[in-house]
Amino acid sequence: MGKTDGLLPFIADHADHLARTAYLLTGDPAAARALTVRALVTIGRRWPGWYRPQDAAVREIYRGYLAARPTVPQDFPLARQSPTGRAAFVALAYGRLPEHVAAEVTGLFQTLRQEWEQAAAQAEGVDLAALAAVPPQVDVADEVMGALRRHRRRRTGLIAGVSTVAGLALVGLVAMEVVTVAGNLSRLPAVTAESPASRSLPDKLTEPIAYAYRGYCENDDSDECTMWRAVTVSGKEWLVTDAAHGQDSDFHVTQDGTRIAYLLDNSAAVARDLTSGERKTITTYTDGSVSSFFSSPNGRFIAVRGTGTGDALDFSTGVSDLLDDTQLIAVNDDGSRLQVVFSDTAARLVSEDREYHELTSARVDSGLFDNHAALAADGHTLAVVSKKGSLVTLDTRTGKNTRKAIQLSSTTTQRADVERWLSADEVLVRLMVDDSEQFVAADVRTGQVRDYGRQEDLEFAVLGKLE
């Protein structure tokens, strides 16, 4: 039994549909194949840790296409459509996705219907089924599995210290001074991902957690091998034996490394203080739909976000507040919450206190909030990466940009996500570049970007205490 058991049948069942969807988006069989392989490699790298891998694969196809937006051949029948219009059209007309699902996979939460109507008018008379059948059936299993084997061989080695200048060049920053320094991540302890931890995480620890990751053992998918591991700043590794390890994005470490949060096998969410040994339940209606955990900068408030719901736990009191019909994105040190509220015509960035009283409300671009966001210590400056790969800072009270956007992505960047604020001016960003992750720190005041260290063994790891 191995970690990839079940992956080949999954590829066999879904690759052809994914490739035909990708072809309708790109108009190019080669580009469609590359997009399909990349999506399936993403699925394989976390296999079997997906709640619904088929949905995740479809999402990777659309998000990958919209991130790259390749040029469509002029003679392609859907060439008149805009990239977003084509995504909406293919999702609804070919994928037959329900509107709320199409909005989620494309990120077009507020404009999906408008994009669809315009794109449908531009594709009048096009037989989508016949068009999708143009490319021959694809066989990408060997290519996907080969990429996964190369990735896992990289993960078996020790961490490679600090990135070189050449590594940072992959980010493709243009007209911007890049300051290369030894990043803090280089001081995190090096571990081998395939070496199972020997002990279960105790109720209390005397040192903070540096990072956590889900385990992997070659040719072994036993519970111990696939469990979450928490690694302290000194390098001691512990198994988190009660954490569900078949879910995606289901583990969190506070910035000071003293508290963790995760899902149990019954989908309940818990938070633990590793200094005091306290353990508290986050009241949440997850039904397997948790998308992320996050916490206030001081770690007192820990939140979990699901599909259309959110819960914010005050660890000091054990009280958890349920938020319905909203997208919770950040919690402040005083417990006030920041959320995106969607309506038929717009999206609003709303701040409310713990008594559900609205503090501020500002109209914003809903597309900004597909990725992670981080609230600064001042309580009103929000950092997020836009769809175009730029780091954007907003004043949550007005919805306006506070600084000039900093371009982070290039044609080789697959994803960029804000991790946290490092200081009043610097934001830590996690980049996926050429199927590997690296970290950069962007100064929103000066526009300078520095390498924060690249460690292959920290790919997909959850960061805790940074020294």
SULHULIN-V391548 format. One record per residue. N is the residue number from 1. PHI is phi as a letter, one per 20 degrees, with the letter a starting at -180 (* if undefined). D_LAST is the distance of its C-alpha to the last C-alpha in Angstrom with 1 decimal. Layout:
BEGIN
n=(N | N)
phi=(PHI | PHI)
d_last=(D_LAST | D_LAST)
END
This chain:
BEGIN
n=(1 | 2 | 3 | 4 | 5 | 6 | 7 | 8 | 9 | 10 | 11 | 12 | 13 | 14 | 15 | 16 | 17 | 18 | 19 | 20 | 21 | 22 | 23 | 24 | 25 | 26 | 27 | 28 | 29 | 30 | 31 | 32 | 33 | 34 | 35 | 36 | 37 | 38 | 39 | 40 | 41 | 42 | 43 | 44 | 45 | 46 | 47 | 48 | 49 | 50 | 51 | 52 | 53 | 54 | 55 | 56 | 57 | 58 | 59 | 60 | 61 | 62 | 63 | 64 | 65 | 66 | 67 | 68 | 69 | 70 | 71 | 72 | 73 | 74 | 75 | 76 | 77 | 78 | 79 | 80 | 81 | 82 | 83 | 84 | 85 | 86 | 87 | 88 | 89 | 90 | 91 | 92 | 93 | 94 | 95 | 96 | 97 | 98 | 99 | 100 | 101 | 102 | 103 | 104 | 105 | 106 | 107 | 108 | 109 | 110 | 111 | 112 | 113 | 114 | 115 | 116 | 117 | 118 | 119 | 120 | 121 | 122 | 123 | 124 | 125 | 126 | 127 | 128 | 129 | 130 | 131 | 132 | 133 | 134 | 135 | 136 | 137 | 138 | 139 | 140 | 141 | 142 | 143 | 144 | 145 | 146 | 147 | 148 | 149 | 150 | 151 | 152 | 153 | 154 | 155 | 156 | 157 | 158 | 159 | 160 | 161 | 162 | 163 | 164 | 165 | 166 | 167 | 168 | 169 | 170 | 171 | 172 | 173 | 174 | 175 | 176 | 177 | 178 | 179 | 180 | 181 | 182 | 183 | 184 | 185 | 186 | 187 | 188 | 189 | 190 | 191 | 192 | 193 | 194 | 195 | 196 | 197 | 198 | 199 | 200 | 201 | 202 | 203 | 204 | 205 | 206 | 207 | 208 | 209 | 210 | 211 | 212 | 213 | 214 | 215 | 216 | 217 | 218 | 219 | 220 | 221 | 222 | 223 | 224 | 225 | 226 | 227 | 228 | 229 | 230 | 231 | 232 | 233 | 234 | 235 | 236 | 237 | 238 | 239 | 240 | 241 | 242 | 243 | 244 | 245 | 246 | 247 | 248 | 249 | 250 | 251 | 252 | 253 | 254 | 255 | 256 | 257 | 258 | 259 | 260 | 261 | 262 | 263 | 264 | 265 | 266 | 267 | 268 | 269 | 270 | 271 | 272 | 273 | 274 | 275 | 276 | 277 | 278 | 279 | 280 | 281 | 282 | 283 | 284 | 285 | 286 | 287 | 288 | 289 | 290 | 291 | 292 | 293 | 294 | 295 | 296 | 297 | 298 | 299 | 300 | 301 | 302 | 303 | 304 | 305 | 306 | 307 | 308 | 309 | 310 | 311 | 312 | 313 | 314 | 315 | 316 | 317 | 318 | 319 | 320 | 321 | 322 | 323 | 324 | 325 | 326 | 327 | 328 | 329 | 330 | 331 | 332 | 333 | 334 | 335 | 336 | 337 | 338 | 339 | 340 | 341 | 342 | 343 | 344 | 345 | 346 | 347 | 348 | 349 | 350 | 351 | 352 | 353 | 354 | 355 | 356 | 357 | 358 | 359 | 360 | 361 | 362 | 363 | 364 | 365 | 366 | 367 | 368 | 369 | 370 | 371 | 372 | 373 | 374 | 375 | 376 | 377 | 378 | 379 | 380 | 381 | 382 | 383 | 384 | 385 | 386 | 387 | 388 | 389 | 390 | 391 | 392 | 393 | 394 | 395 | 396 | 397 | 398 | 399 | 400 | 401 | 402 | 403 | 404 | 405 | 406 | 407 | 408 | 409 | 410 | 411 | 412 | 413 | 414 | 415 | 416 | 417 | 418 | 419 | 420 | 421 | 422 | 423 | 424 | 425 | 426 | 427 | 428 | 429 | 430 | 431 | 432 | 433 | 434 | 435 | 436 | 437 | 438 | 439 | 440 | 441 | 442 | 443 | 444 | 445 | 446 | 447 | 448 | 449 | 450 | 451 | 452 | 453 | 454 | 455 | 456 | 457 | 458 | 459 | 460 | 461 | 462 | 463 | 464 | 465 | 466 | 467)
phi=(* | c | f | e | g | n | f | f | f | f | f | f | f | d | g | f | f | f | f | f | f | f | f | f | f | e | m | c | g | f | f | f | f | f | f | f | f | f | f | f | f | g | f | f | f | d | f | e | e | d | f | c | f | f | f | f | f | f | f | f | f | f | f | f | f | f | f | e | l | f | f | e | g | f | e | f | g | d | f | f | f | f | g | f | f | f | f | f | f | f | f | e | e | e | f | l | f | g | g | f | f | g | f | f | f | e | n | e | f | d | d | g | f | f | f | f | f | f | f | f | f | e | d | g | n | e | e | f | f | f | f | f | e | f | f | f | f | e | c | d | g | f | f | f | f | f | f | f | f | f | f | f | f | f | f | f | e | f | f | e | l | d | f | e | f | f | f | f | f | f | f | m | f | d | l | b | f | d | d | e | c | f | e | f | f | f | e | f | f | e | c | d | f | e | e | f | f | e | c | f | f | f | f | c | c | e | b | f | e | e | a | c | b | e | f | b | c | f | l | b | d | f | g | f | f | e | f | f | d | d | d | f | f | e | o | f | d | c | e | e | f | e | f | f | d | d | d | d | l | c | b | b | c | f | f | e | m | d | c | c | b | a | e | e | f | e | m | f | d | c | c | c | d | e | e | e | n | f | c | c | e | e | f | b | e | e | k | m | d | f | d | a | d | b | b | f | g | e | n | f | d | c | d | c | d | d | e | m | c | b | c | c | e | e | f | f | d | n | e | d | d | e | c | d | l | b | d | f | c | a | c | e | f | e | n | f | d | d | b | d | d | e | c | f | d | b | c | c | e | d | d | c | e | f | e | m | e | f | e | b | b | b | f | b | f | f | f | f | d | f | d | f | c | c | e | f | f | f | n | c | d | d | d | b | e | f | f | e | n | d | e | d | d | d | e | f | f | d | m | e | f | e | c | f | f | d | f | d | e | c | f | e | e | e | a | c | c | f | e | a | e | e | b | f | d | d | c | e | c | e | d | d | c | l | m | c | d | b | c | c | d | d | e | f | e | d | n | f | c | c | f | d | o | c | c | f | f | e | g | m | f | e | e | d | f | d | e)
d_last=(38.7 | 35.7 | 32.9 | 35.0 | 38.1 | 39.7 | 38.0 | 41.1 | 43.4 | 41.2 | 41.2 | 45.0 | 45.5 | 43.4 | 43.0 | 46.4 | 46.0 | 42.6 | 44.0 | 47.0 | 44.8 | 42.7 | 46.0 | 47.3 | 44.1 | 44.1 | 47.8 | 46.9 | 47.1 | 44.7 | 42.0 | 42.7 | 42.2 | 38.9 | 37.6 | 38.8 | 37.2 | 33.8 | 34.2 | 35.2 | 32.4 | 29.9 | 31.8 | 32.0 | 28.3 | 27.8 | 31.2 | 32.3 | 29.6 | 31.6 | 33.6 | 36.2 | 35.5 | 38.7 | 37.5 | 34.1 | 35.9 | 38.1 | 35.3 | 33.6 | 36.9 | 37.3 | 33.7 | 33.7 | 37.0 | 36.1 | 32.9 | 34.9 | 38.3 | 40.3 | 43.7 | 46.5 | 49.7 | 52.3 | 54.9 | 52.7 | 54.5 | 51.3 | 50.5 | 51.6 | 48.9 | 45.6 | 42.5 | 41.7 | 45.3 | 45.7 | 42.7 | 44.3 | 47.7 | 46.7 | 44.6 | 47.6 | 50.6 | 49.6 | 46.8 | 48.7 | 45.4 | 45.8 | 44.9 | 41.8 | 40.5 | 41.4 | 39.5 | 36.4 | 36.5 | 37.3 | 35.3 | 38.5 | 38.4 | 40.7 | 42.7 | 43.6 | 47.2 | 47.8 | 46.3 | 48.4 | 51.6 | 51.4 | 50.4 | 53.2 | 55.8 | 54.7 | 55.0 | 58.4 | 60.4 | 57.5 | 57.7 | 54.1 | 55.0 | 57.1 | 54.5 | 51.7 | 54.1 | 54.5 | 51.8 | 52.5 | 50.7 | 47.3 | 46.1 | 42.4 | 41.5 | 41.3 | 39.2 | 36.7 | 36.5 | 36.2 | 33.2 | 31.6 | 32.4 | 30.8 | 27.6 | 27.5 | 28.2 | 25.1 | 23.1 | 24.6 | 23.0 | 19.7 | 16.9 | 17.7 | 14.6 | 14.8 | 17.6 | 20.6 | 22.3 | 24.8 | 22.4 | 21.5 | 25.2 | 25.7 | 24.4 | 27.6 | 26.6 | 29.8 | 30.6 | 27.0 | 25.1 | 22.3 | 19.6 | 18.1 | 14.9 | 12.5 | 10.0 | 6.4 | 8.1 | 9.9 | 7.5 | 8.1 | 11.2 | 14.5 | 17.2 | 20.7 | 21.5 | 25.0 | 24.3 | 24.9 | 22.8 | 25.1 | 24.5 | 24.4 | 21.6 | 22.8 | 23.1 | 20.5 | 17.3 | 15.8 | 12.2 | 10.4 | 10.9 | 8.5 | 11.6 | 15.4 | 18.3 | 22.1 | 23.6 | 26.4 | 28.8 | 31.5 | 34.9 | 33.7 | 33.1 | 33.2 | 31.3 | 28.9 | 28.1 | 27.5 | 25.6 | 22.1 | 19.4 | 16.2 | 13.7 | 11.5 | 8.2 | 11.0 | 12.9 | 15.7 | 17.4 | 19.6 | 22.4 | 22.8 | 26.5 | 27.8 | 25.9 | 28.3 | 27.5 | 30.3 | 29.0 | 27.0 | 23.9 | 24.1 | 20.6 | 17.8 | 14.5 | 13.6 | 10.5 | 9.6 | 10.5 | 13.5 | 16.3 | 17.7 | 20.9 | 23.3 | 27.0 | 29.4 | 32.3 | 34.6 | 32.5 | 31.5 | 27.9 | 26.0 | 22.9 | 21.5 | 19.6 | 18.1 | 18.0 | 21.6 | 23.0 | 24.6 | 25.6 | 27.2 | 29.1 | 28.6 | 32.3 | 32.6 | 35.3 | 33.5 | 36.3 | 33.9 | 33.1 | 29.4 | 27.7 | 24.2 | 22.0 | 19.8 | 18.7 | 18.7 | 15.5 | 15.8 | 16.6 | 20.1 | 22.0 | 21.7 | 24.1 | 25.8 | 27.9 | 31.0 | 34.0 | 35.4 | 33.8 | 30.6 | 29.6 | 27.2 | 26.4 | 25.9 | 24.1 | 25.4 | 28.9 | 29.0 | 31.0 | 30.5 | 32.2 | 33.9 | 34.1 | 36.8 | 37.8 | 34.6 | 31.4 | 28.5 | 25.6 | 23.3 | 23.1 | 22.4 | 21.1 | 24.7 | 25.7 | 27.6 | 27.6 | 27.8 | 30.1 | 32.4 | 36.0 | 38.4 | 42.1 | 44.9 | 44.6 | 41.0 | 37.5 | 36.1 | 32.6 | 33.1 | 31.1 | 32.5 | 31.8 | 31.8 | 35.6 | 35.9 | 37.1 | 36.5 | 34.6 | 34.5 | 35.9 | 35.8 | 37.2 | 34.8 | 35.0 | 34.4 | 33.4 | 30.1 | 28.8 | 29.2 | 25.4 | 22.4 | 21.9 | 19.3 | 20.3 | 18.7 | 18.3 | 21.8 | 23.2 | 25.5 | 23.7 | 23.3 | 21.7 | 23.4 | 24.6 | 28.3 | 30.7 | 31.1 | 27.4 | 26.7 | 23.8 | 25.7 | 24.9 | 27.4 | 28.5 | 29.1 | 32.0 | 34.0 | 32.7 | 32.7 | 30.2 | 28.4 | 27.4 | 28.8 | 27.6 | 25.4 | 26.8 | 24.3 | 26.7 | 29.3 | 32.0 | 29.6 | 27.0 | 27.8 | 25.3 | 22.7 | 20.7 | 18.5 | 15.3 | 14.0 | 14.0 | 10.9 | 13.2 | 16.9 | 17.7 | 15.3 | 15.4 | 13.6 | 16.5 | 17.2 | 20.3 | 22.8 | 24.6 | 27.4 | 26.5 | 22.9 | 19.6 | 17.3 | 14.8 | 15.6 | 14.5 | 17.8 | 18.7 | 21.4 | 22.9 | 23.5 | 23.6 | 21.4 | 19.3 | 16.7 | 15.6 | 12.1 | 12.7 | 15.3 | 15.3 | 18.6 | 17.8 | 15.5 | 18.6 | 19.3 | 16.3 | 15.0 | 11.3 | 9.7 | 6.4 | 3.8 | 0.0)
END
